[in-house]
Every structure is written in structure tokens, then in C-alpha cells.
């Protein structure tokens, strides 16, 4: 083989090798799904000794998620997450999953949803008040809603692919 033939063969081989890599990378980019979004919806005030509905709307891009694998609500009072409870949500409609809960003690609470859908897991967290609250609890709730963060938040809105 002449040098010219070897150079042409080398260029053609390189072209095919690079075009194969490009097609594969383009294919992978198309396969990456949009992140699951879970928006917690709770009443502004939750009365004591009355059944209240807590909901989460699950979506992916512009699509509602009606086929989540698992949706749970973790609820605890104040700084007592270890004493909280985990409740299985029920699918309602339009991507909304909810639970019914009766609160017996007034105060500042946290709710964190654990949503597993389409090979992803998200855990948004939100604060709310059941019954009446102390001035300090109201100030903390106001401060956290302005910052859009919850203190000591380990795992808010993360996803696993």
C-alpha cells in the first residue's frame, strides 16, 4: 500500500470512529429525562382535631405524573423528626397524591414528601402551623418562607438517576 492509500484509509477510519462517538453521545443526551418536580400543597392554616388533606403534585416537565412508584408523607413536629410518622399517599387525579391527617397538638410542623417516580427520587420539605402558634414559631415560619429554605434541610429536592 502506498503512503497516500494509508493516509486516506486512516482519515476514513478516523471519520467513522468520530461520527460513531458523536451519534452515541447525541443519543445519550436525548435519553436523559427531565427531573421530577414535587410541589407540596397544604392549607395555610390547619385546624386541630379536624381531618385535613395534605397533597403533593408530581410532574415531569409539562406532564403530570400519574404512575409514581411510591409517594409518602413524613410529618413531624418541631425538631423531633425521629418521632415523626411516615404515611403512604393515595393517587387522586392530575398528578396529585394526598393523605388525610388529624393534628392533635398545636405548633410548627414539617412535612417532607418522598416521591419515587420514573427512576428518580425527590424529597421536598415544607413547614406549616397546626392550630395556633407562638410568636417565635410564626417568626421562624415567616423567615423560612422568605428564604425559601427550611433549616437543617438534608435532602430537599434531590434526585437519583
Rosetta constraint file for C-alpha pairs under 8 A:
AtomPair CA 1 CA 5 HARMONIC 6.16 0.50
AtomPair CA 1 CA 6 HARMONIC 6.69 0.50
AtomPair CA 2 CA 6 HARMONIC 6.36 0.50
AtomPair CA 3 CA 7 HARMONIC 6.16 0.50
AtomPair CA 4 CA 8 HARMONIC 6.19 0.50
AtomPair CA 5 CA 9 HARMONIC 5.98 0.50
AtomPair CA 6 CA 10 HARMONIC 5.96 0.50
AtomPair CA 7 CA 11 HARMONIC 6.13 0.50
AtomPair CA 8 CA 12 HARMONIC 6.15 0.50
AtomPair CA 9 CA 13 HARMONIC 6.12 0.50
AtomPair CA 10 CA 14 HARMONIC 6.10 0.50
AtomPair CA 11 CA 15 HARMONIC 6.09 0.50
AtomPair CA 12 CA 16 HARMONIC 6.31 0.50
AtomPair CA 13 CA 17 HARMONIC 6.11 0.50
AtomPair CA 14 CA 18 HARMONIC 6.05 0.50
AtomPair CA 15 CA 19 HARMONIC 6.03 0.50
AtomPair CA 16 CA 20 HARMONIC 6.03 0.50
AtomPair CA 17 CA 21 HARMONIC 6.45 0.50
AtomPair CA 18 CA 22 HARMONIC 6.20 0.50
AtomPair CA 19 CA 23 HARMONIC 6.16 0.50
AtomPair CA 20 CA 24 HARMONIC 6.22 0.50
AtomPair CA 21 CA 25 HARMONIC 6.14 0.50
AtomPair CA 22 CA 26 HARMONIC 6.07 0.50
AtomPair CA 23 CA 27 HARMONIC 6.10 0.50
AtomPair CA 24 CA 28 HARMONIC 6.32 0.50
AtomPair CA 25 CA 29 HARMONIC 6.28 0.50
AtomPair CA 26 CA 30 HARMONIC 6.50 0.50
AtomPair CA 27 CA 31 HARMONIC 6.48 0.50
AtomPair CA 28 CA 32 HARMONIC 6.65 0.50
AtomPair CA 34 CA 60 HARMONIC 6.05 0.50
AtomPair CA 34 CA 61 HARMONIC 6.10 0.50
AtomPair CA 35 CA 60 HARMONIC 6.06 0.50
AtomPair CA 35 CA 61 HARMONIC 7.33 0.50
AtomPair CA 35 CA 120 HARMONIC 7.56 0.50
AtomPair CA 35 CA 159 HARMONIC 7.42 0.50
AtomPair CA 36 CA 58 HARMONIC 6.98 0.50
AtomPair CA 36 CA 59 HARMONIC 5.82 0.50
AtomPair CA 36 CA 60 HARMONIC 4.68 0.50
AtomPair CA 36 CA 61 HARMONIC 7.49 0.50
AtomPair CA 36 CA 117 HARMONIC 7.35 0.50
AtomPair CA 36 CA 120 HARMONIC 6.86 0.50
AtomPair CA 36 CA 121 HARMONIC 7.71 0.50
AtomPair CA 36 CA 122 HARMONIC 7.05 0.50
AtomPair CA 36 CA 159 HARMONIC 7.84 0.50
AtomPair CA 37 CA 57 HARMONIC 7.93 0.50
AtomPair CA 37 CA 58 HARMONIC 5.66 0.50
AtomPair CA 37 CA 59 HARMONIC 5.18 0.50
AtomPair CA 37 CA 60 HARMONIC 5.96 0.50
AtomPair CA 37 CA 61 HARMONIC 7.85 0.50
AtomPair CA 37 CA 122 HARMONIC 7.46 0.50
AtomPair CA 38 CA 56 HARMONIC 6.10 0.50
AtomPair CA 38 CA 57 HARMONIC 5.55 0.50
AtomPair CA 38 CA 58 HARMONIC 4.55 0.50
AtomPair CA 38 CA 59 HARMONIC 6.56 0.50
AtomPair CA 38 CA 113 HARMONIC 7.98 0.50
AtomPair CA 38 CA 115 HARMONIC 7.35 0.50
AtomPair CA 38 CA 122 HARMONIC 7.08 0.50
AtomPair CA 38 CA 123 HARMONIC 7.82 0.50
AtomPair CA 38 CA 124 HARMONIC 6.75 0.50
AtomPair CA 39 CA 56 HARMONIC 5.29 0.50
AtomPair CA 39 CA 57 HARMONIC 5.12 0.50
AtomPair CA 39 CA 58 HARMONIC 6.57 0.50
AtomPair CA 39 CA 124 HARMONIC 7.47 0.50
AtomPair CA 40 CA 54 HARMONIC 7.74 0.50
AtomPair CA 40 CA 55 HARMONIC 5.94 0.50
AtomPair CA 40 CA 56 HARMONIC 4.30 0.50
AtomPair CA 40 CA 57 HARMONIC 6.55 0.50
AtomPair CA 40 CA 113 HARMONIC 7.52 0.50
AtomPair CA 40 CA 124 HARMONIC 7.39 0.50
AtomPair CA 40 CA 125 HARMONIC 7.71 0.50
AtomPair CA 40 CA 126 HARMONIC 7.20 0.50
AtomPair CA 41 CA 54 HARMONIC 6.33 0.50
AtomPair CA 41 CA 55 HARMONIC 5.05 0.50
AtomPair CA 41 CA 56 HARMONIC 5.56 0.50
AtomPair CA 41 CA 57 HARMONIC 7.36 0.50
AtomPair CA 42 CA 53 HARMONIC 7.24 0.50
AtomPair CA 42 CA 54 HARMONIC 5.14 0.50
AtomPair CA 42 CA 55 HARMONIC 6.36 0.50
AtomPair CA 42 CA 128 HARMONIC 7.96 0.50
AtomPair CA 43 CA 54 HARMONIC 7.65 0.50
AtomPair CA 44 CA 128 HARMONIC 7.49 0.50
AtomPair CA 44 CA 129 HARMONIC 7.99 0.50
AtomPair CA 45 CA 128 HARMONIC 7.56 0.50
AtomPair CA 45 CA 129 HARMONIC 6.29 0.50
AtomPair CA 45 CA 130 HARMONIC 6.39 0.50
AtomPair CA 45 CA 131 HARMONIC 7.14 0.50
AtomPair CA 46 CA 52 HARMONIC 6.84 0.50
AtomPair CA 46 CA 103 HARMONIC 7.96 0.50
AtomPair CA 46 CA 129 HARMONIC 6.53 0.50
AtomPair CA 46 CA 130 HARMONIC 4.67 0.50
AtomPair CA 46 CA 131 HARMONIC 6.03 0.50
AtomPair CA 47 CA 52 HARMONIC 7.73 0.50
AtomPair CA 47 CA 103 HARMONIC 7.45 0.50
AtomPair CA 47 CA 130 HARMONIC 5.83 0.50
AtomPair CA 47 CA 131 HARMONIC 4.95 0.50
AtomPair CA 48 CA 102 HARMONIC 6.92 0.50
AtomPair CA 48 CA 103 HARMONIC 5.21 0.50
AtomPair CA 48 CA 104 HARMONIC 5.48 0.50
AtomPair CA 48 CA 105 HARMONIC 6.88 0.50
AtomPair CA 48 CA 106 HARMONIC 6.88 0.50
AtomPair CA 48 CA 130 HARMONIC 6.31 0.50
AtomPair CA 48 CA 131 HARMONIC 5.23 0.50
AtomPair CA 49 CA 102 HARMONIC 5.71 0.50
AtomPair CA 49 CA 103 HARMONIC 5.76 0.50
AtomPair CA 49 CA 104 HARMONIC 5.43 0.50
AtomPair CA 50 CA 102 HARMONIC 5.43 0.50
AtomPair CA 50 CA 103 HARMONIC 7.10 0.50
AtomPair CA 51 CA 100 HARMONIC 6.11 0.50
AtomPair CA 51 CA 101 HARMONIC 5.34 0.50
AtomPair CA 51 CA 102 HARMONIC 4.43 0.50
AtomPair CA 51 CA 103 HARMONIC 7.58 0.50
AtomPair CA 52 CA 100 HARMONIC 5.52 0.50
AtomPair CA 52 CA 101 HARMONIC 5.34 0.50
AtomPair CA 52 CA 102 HARMONIC 6.07 0.50
AtomPair CA 53 CA 98 HARMONIC 6.61 0.50
AtomPair CA 53 CA 99 HARMONIC 5.73 0.50
AtomPair CA 53 CA 100 HARMONIC 4.64 0.50
AtomPair CA 53 CA 101 HARMONIC 6.41 0.50
AtomPair CA 54 CA 98 HARMONIC 5.52 0.50
AtomPair CA 54 CA 99 HARMONIC 5.51 0.50
AtomPair CA 54 CA 100 HARMONIC 6.44 0.50
AtomPair CA 54 CA 101 HARMONIC 7.44 0.50
AtomPair CA 55 CA 96 HARMONIC 6.49 0.50
AtomPair CA 55 CA 97 HARMONIC 5.57 0.50
AtomPair CA 55 CA 98 HARMONIC 4.10 0.50
AtomPair CA 55 CA 99 HARMONIC 6.55 0.50
AtomPair CA 56 CA 96 HARMONIC 5.63 0.50
AtomPair CA 56 CA 97 HARMONIC 5.44 0.50
AtomPair CA 56 CA 98 HARMONIC 6.33 0.50
AtomPair CA 56 CA 113 HARMONIC 7.50 0.50
AtomPair CA 57 CA 64 HARMONIC 7.91 0.50
AtomPair CA 57 CA 94 HARMONIC 7.89 0.50
AtomPair CA 57 CA 95 HARMONIC 5.39 0.50
AtomPair CA 57 CA 96 HARMONIC 4.35 0.50
AtomPair CA 57 CA 97 HARMONIC 6.44 0.50
AtomPair CA 58 CA 64 HARMONIC 6.10 0.50
AtomPair CA 58 CA 65 HARMONIC 5.44 0.50
AtomPair CA 58 CA 66 HARMONIC 7.94 0.50
AtomPair CA 58 CA 95 HARMONIC 5.16 0.50
AtomPair CA 58 CA 96 HARMONIC 6.30 0.50
AtomPair CA 58 CA 97 HARMONIC 7.72 0.50
AtomPair CA 59 CA 63 HARMONIC 5.59 0.50
AtomPair CA 59 CA 64 HARMONIC 4.22 0.50
AtomPair CA 59 CA 65 HARMONIC 4.98 0.50
AtomPair CA 59 CA 95 HARMONIC 6.53 0.50
AtomPair CA 60 CA 64 HARMONIC 6.28 0.50
AtomPair CA 60 CA 65 HARMONIC 6.61 0.50
AtomPair CA 64 CA 94 HARMONIC 6.16 0.50
AtomPair CA 64 CA 95 HARMONIC 4.79 0.50
AtomPair CA 65 CA 94 HARMONIC 7.68 0.50
AtomPair CA 65 CA 95 HARMONIC 4.87 0.50
AtomPair CA 65 CA 117 HARMONIC 7.75 0.50
AtomPair CA 66 CA 91 HARMONIC 7.59 0.50
AtomPair CA 66 CA 93 HARMONIC 7.42 0.50
AtomPair CA 66 CA 94 HARMONIC 6.98 0.50
AtomPair CA 66 CA 95 HARMONIC 5.04 0.50
AtomPair CA 66 CA 96 HARMONIC 7.92 0.50
AtomPair CA 67 CA 117 HARMONIC 7.06 0.50
AtomPair CA 68 CA 115 HARMONIC 7.30 0.50
AtomPair CA 68 CA 116 HARMONIC 6.10 0.50
AtomPair CA 68 CA 117 HARMONIC 4.29 0.50
AtomPair CA 68 CA 118 HARMONIC 6.94 0.50
AtomPair CA 69 CA 115 HARMONIC 7.86 0.50
AtomPair CA 69 CA 116 HARMONIC 5.51 0.50
AtomPair CA 69 CA 117 HARMONIC 5.19 0.50
AtomPair CA 69 CA 118 HARMONIC 7.56 0.50
AtomPair CA 70 CA 114 HARMONIC 7.62 0.50
AtomPair CA 70 CA 115 HARMONIC 5.82 0.50
AtomPair CA 70 CA 116 HARMONIC 5.05 0.50
AtomPair CA 70 CA 117 HARMONIC 6.87 0.50
AtomPair CA 71 CA 88 HARMONIC 6.29 0.50
AtomPair CA 71 CA 89 HARMONIC 5.49 0.50
AtomPair CA 71 CA 90 HARMONIC 7.84 0.50
AtomPair CA 71 CA 97 HARMONIC 7.24 0.50
AtomPair CA 71 CA 113 HARMONIC 6.96 0.50
AtomPair CA 71 CA 114 HARMONIC 5.66 0.50
AtomPair CA 71 CA 115 HARMONIC 4.55 0.50
AtomPair CA 71 CA 116 HARMONIC 6.39 0.50
AtomPair CA 72 CA 86 HARMONIC 6.48 0.50
AtomPair CA 72 CA 87 HARMONIC 5.43 0.50
AtomPair CA 72 CA 88 HARMONIC 4.52 0.50
AtomPair CA 72 CA 89 HARMONIC 5.30 0.50
AtomPair CA 72 CA 113 HARMONIC 5.61 0.50
AtomPair CA 72 CA 114 HARMONIC 5.12 0.50
AtomPair CA 72 CA 115 HARMONIC 6.59 0.50
AtomPair CA 73 CA 86 HARMONIC 5.59 0.50
AtomPair CA 73 CA 87 HARMONIC 5.12 0.50
AtomPair CA 73 CA 88 HARMONIC 6.48 0.50
AtomPair CA 73 CA 89 HARMONIC 6.78 0.50
AtomPair CA 73 CA 99 HARMONIC 7.73 0.50
AtomPair CA 73 CA 111 HARMONIC 6.55 0.50
AtomPair CA 73 CA 112 HARMONIC 5.83 0.50
AtomPair CA 73 CA 113 HARMONIC 4.54 0.50
AtomPair CA 73 CA 114 HARMONIC 6.36 0.50
AtomPair CA 74 CA 84 HARMONIC 6.63 0.50
AtomPair CA 74 CA 85 HARMONIC 5.58 0.50
AtomPair CA 74 CA 86 HARMONIC 4.40 0.50
AtomPair CA 74 CA 87 HARMONIC 6.39 0.50
AtomPair CA 74 CA 111 HARMONIC 5.58 0.50
AtomPair CA 74 CA 112 HARMONIC 5.10 0.50
AtomPair CA 74 CA 113 HARMONIC 6.09 0.50
AtomPair CA 74 CA 114 HARMONIC 7.56 0.50
AtomPair CA 75 CA 81 HARMONIC 7.69 0.50
AtomPair CA 75 CA 84 HARMONIC 5.32 0.50
AtomPair CA 75 CA 85 HARMONIC 5.51 0.50
AtomPair CA 75 CA 86 HARMONIC 6.61 0.50
AtomPair CA 75 CA 109 HARMONIC 7.11 0.50
AtomPair CA 75 CA 110 HARMONIC 5.69 0.50
AtomPair CA 75 CA 111 HARMONIC 4.55 0.50
AtomPair CA 75 CA 112 HARMONIC 6.55 0.50
AtomPair CA 76 CA 80 HARMONIC 6.15 0.50
AtomPair CA 76 CA 81 HARMONIC 5.25 0.50
AtomPair CA 76 CA 82 HARMONIC 7.91 0.50
AtomPair CA 76 CA 83 HARMONIC 6.63 0.50
AtomPair CA 76 CA 84 HARMONIC 4.15 0.50
AtomPair CA 76 CA 85 HARMONIC 6.66 0.50
AtomPair CA 76 CA 109 HARMONIC 5.70 0.50
AtomPair CA 76 CA 110 HARMONIC 5.46 0.50
AtomPair CA 76 CA 111 HARMONIC 6.75 0.50
AtomPair CA 77 CA 81 HARMONIC 7.05 0.50
AtomPair CA 77 CA 84 HARMONIC 7.16 0.50
AtomPair CA 77 CA 107 HARMONIC 7.15 0.50
AtomPair CA 77 CA 108 HARMONIC 6.07 0.50
AtomPair CA 77 CA 109 HARMONIC 4.28 0.50
AtomPair CA 77 CA 110 HARMONIC 6.26 0.50
AtomPair CA 78 CA 107 HARMONIC 7.48 0.50
AtomPair CA 78 CA 108 HARMONIC 5.58 0.50
AtomPair CA 78 CA 109 HARMONIC 5.51 0.50
AtomPair CA 78 CA 110 HARMONIC 7.10 0.50
AtomPair CA 80 CA 84 HARMONIC 6.76 0.50
AtomPair CA 87 CA 99 HARMONIC 7.34 0.50
AtomPair CA 88 CA 99 HARMONIC 7.30 0.50
AtomPair CA 89 CA 97 HARMONIC 5.73 0.50
AtomPair CA 89 CA 98 HARMONIC 5.03 0.50
AtomPair CA 89 CA 99 HARMONIC 5.17 0.50
AtomPair CA 90 CA 97 HARMONIC 5.30 0.50
AtomPair CA 90 CA 98 HARMONIC 5.42 0.50
AtomPair CA 90 CA 99 HARMONIC 6.44 0.50
AtomPair CA 91 CA 95 HARMONIC 7.50 0.50
AtomPair CA 91 CA 96 HARMONIC 6.17 0.50
AtomPair CA 91 CA 97 HARMONIC 4.33 0.50
AtomPair CA 91 CA 98 HARMONIC 6.57 0.50
AtomPair CA 92 CA 96 HARMONIC 5.58 0.50
AtomPair CA 92 CA 97 HARMONIC 5.58 0.50
AtomPair CA 92 CA 98 HARMONIC 6.99 0.50
AtomPair CA 93 CA 97 HARMONIC 7.52 0.50
AtomPair CA 103 CA 130 HARMONIC 6.74 0.50
AtomPair CA 105 CA 130 HARMONIC 7.29 0.50
AtomPair CA 105 CA 131 HARMONIC 7.46 0.50
AtomPair CA 106 CA 129 HARMONIC 7.33 0.50
AtomPair CA 106 CA 130 HARMONIC 5.08 0.50
AtomPair CA 106 CA 131 HARMONIC 4.68 0.50
AtomPair CA 106 CA 132 HARMONIC 5.81 0.50
AtomPair CA 106 CA 133 HARMONIC 6.68 0.50
AtomPair CA 107 CA 129 HARMONIC 5.58 0.50
AtomPair CA 107 CA 130 HARMONIC 5.51 0.50
AtomPair CA 107 CA 131 HARMONIC 6.62 0.50
AtomPair CA 107 CA 132 HARMONIC 6.47 0.50
AtomPair CA 107 CA 133 HARMONIC 5.18 0.50
AtomPair CA 107 CA 134 HARMONIC 7.49 0.50
AtomPair CA 107 CA 137 HARMONIC 7.35 0.50
AtomPair CA 108 CA 127 HARMONIC 7.02 0.50
AtomPair CA 108 CA 128 HARMONIC 5.91 0.50
AtomPair CA 108 CA 129 HARMONIC 4.64 0.50
AtomPair CA 108 CA 130 HARMONIC 6.61 0.50
AtomPair CA 108 CA 133 HARMONIC 6.84 0.50
AtomPair CA 108 CA 137 HARMONIC 6.12 0.50
AtomPair CA 108 CA 141 HARMONIC 7.96 0.50
AtomPair CA 109 CA 127 HARMONIC 5.69 0.50
AtomPair CA 109 CA 128 HARMONIC 5.38 0.50
AtomPair CA 109 CA 129 HARMONIC 5.91 0.50
AtomPair CA 109 CA 130 HARMONIC 7.15 0.50
AtomPair CA 110 CA 125 HARMONIC 6.94 0.50
AtomPair CA 110 CA 126 HARMONIC 5.70 0.50
AtomPair CA 110 CA 127 HARMONIC 4.50 0.50
AtomPair CA 110 CA 128 HARMONIC 6.31 0.50
AtomPair CA 111 CA 125 HARMONIC 5.64 0.50
AtomPair CA 111 CA 126 HARMONIC 5.43 0.50
AtomPair CA 111 CA 127 HARMONIC 6.39 0.50
AtomPair CA 111 CA 128 HARMONIC 7.87 0.50
AtomPair CA 112 CA 123 HARMONIC 6.19 0.50
AtomPair CA 112 CA 124 HARMONIC 5.64 0.50
AtomPair CA 112 CA 125 HARMONIC 4.12 0.50
AtomPair CA 112 CA 126 HARMONIC 6.40 0.50
AtomPair CA 113 CA 122 HARMONIC 7.75 0.50
AtomPair CA 113 CA 123 HARMONIC 5.26 0.50
AtomPair CA 113 CA 124 HARMONIC 5.80 0.50
AtomPair CA 113 CA 125 HARMONIC 6.55 0.50
AtomPair CA 114 CA 121 HARMONIC 7.07 0.50
AtomPair CA 114 CA 122 HARMONIC 6.08 0.50
AtomPair CA 114 CA 123 HARMONIC 4.75 0.50
AtomPair CA 114 CA 124 HARMONIC 7.46 0.50
AtomPair CA 115 CA 121 HARMONIC 5.50 0.50
AtomPair CA 115 CA 122 HARMONIC 5.34 0.50
AtomPair CA 115 CA 123 HARMONIC 6.34 0.50
AtomPair CA 116 CA 120 HARMONIC 5.61 0.50
AtomPair CA 116 CA 121 HARMONIC 4.38 0.50
AtomPair CA 116 CA 122 HARMONIC 6.69 0.50
AtomPair CA 117 CA 121 HARMONIC 6.50 0.50
AtomPair CA 119 CA 160 HARMONIC 7.39 0.50
AtomPair CA 119 CA 161 HARMONIC 5.99 0.50
AtomPair CA 120 CA 159 HARMONIC 5.58 0.50
AtomPair CA 120 CA 160 HARMONIC 5.04 0.50
AtomPair CA 120 CA 161 HARMONIC 5.35 0.50
AtomPair CA 121 CA 158 HARMONIC 7.03 0.50
AtomPair CA 121 CA 159 HARMONIC 4.86 0.50
AtomPair CA 121 CA 160 HARMONIC 5.53 0.50
AtomPair CA 121 CA 161 HARMONIC 7.90 0.50
AtomPair CA 122 CA 156 HARMONIC 7.35 0.50
AtomPair CA 122 CA 157 HARMONIC 5.02 0.50
AtomPair CA 122 CA 158 HARMONIC 5.13 0.50
AtomPair CA 122 CA 159 HARMONIC 5.06 0.50
AtomPair CA 122 CA 160 HARMONIC 7.78 0.50
AtomPair CA 123 CA 155 HARMONIC 6.33 0.50
AtomPair CA 123 CA 156 HARMONIC 5.19 0.50
AtomPair CA 123 CA 157 HARMONIC 4.96 0.50
AtomPair CA 123 CA 158 HARMONIC 6.38 0.50
AtomPair CA 124 CA 155 HARMONIC 7.64 0.50
AtomPair CA 124 CA 156 HARMONIC 4.62 0.50
AtomPair CA 124 CA 157 HARMONIC 4.72 0.50
AtomPair CA 124 CA 158 HARMONIC 7.93 0.50
AtomPair CA 125 CA 150 HARMONIC 7.30 0.50
AtomPair CA 125 CA 153 HARMONIC 7.87 0.50
AtomPair CA 125 CA 156 HARMONIC 5.94 0.50
AtomPair CA 125 CA 157 HARMONIC 7.88 0.50
AtomPair CA 126 CA 150 HARMONIC 6.98 0.50
AtomPair CA 127 CA 141 HARMONIC 6.79 0.50
AtomPair CA 127 CA 150 HARMONIC 7.36 0.50
AtomPair CA 128 CA 141 HARMONIC 7.28 0.50
AtomPair CA 129 CA 133 HARMONIC 6.60 0.50
AtomPair CA 133 CA 137 HARMONIC 5.85 0.50
AtomPair CA 133 CA 138 HARMONIC 6.27 0.50
AtomPair CA 134 CA 138 HARMONIC 6.30 0.50
AtomPair CA 135 CA 139 HARMONIC 6.16 0.50
AtomPair CA 136 CA 140 HARMONIC 6.15 0.50
AtomPair CA 137 CA 141 HARMONIC 6.12 0.50
AtomPair CA 138 CA 142 HARMONIC 6.12 0.50
AtomPair CA 139 CA 143 HARMONIC 5.98 0.50
AtomPair CA 140 CA 144 HARMONIC 6.06 0.50
AtomPair CA 141 CA 145 HARMONIC 6.12 0.50
AtomPair CA 142 CA 146 HARMONIC 6.26 0.50
AtomPair CA 143 CA 147 HARMONIC 6.37 0.50
AtomPair CA 144 CA 148 HARMONIC 5.78 0.50
AtomPair CA 144 CA 149 HARMONIC 5.46 0.50
AtomPair CA 144 CA 150 HARMONIC 5.78 0.50
AtomPair CA 144 CA 151 HARMONIC 7.55 0.50
AtomPair CA 145 CA 149 HARMONIC 6.79 0.50
AtomPair CA 149 CA 153 HARMONIC 7.66 0.50
